[in-house]
Amino acid sequence: MTQRFVMALLIILSLATSSIADVTLPSYPKGKGEHCVEPTDVMRRDHFEYLMHHRQISVHLGVRSKKHSLVGCVDCHASQADDGT
């Protein structure tokens, strides 16, 4: 009984992992500007913090800045294609 359960579990796990391996990862278009407002490693690490910090400052306090403007991010990084690529 236990051997059958273990074999069934192994088969299920092997099928699940083989289906995961066939997934293609999305490709992201490169930004159109010369460089981002911060270095790449900093943006990857702290992007969410920047969003929350600047939301607080711009929405609640009404302070707008050109350096970390959302319009600048969208102009450079957002896709203009209909399919989002």
KAUR-V837587 format. One record per helix or strand of 3 or more residues. SS is the DSSP state (alpha for helix, beta for strand). FROM is the first residue (numbers start at 1). LEN is the number of residues. If there is no record, write none. Layout:
BEGIN
SS | FROM | LEN
SS | FROM | LEN
END
This chain:
BEGIN
alpha | 2 | 20
alpha | 40 | 22
alpha | 70 | 8
END
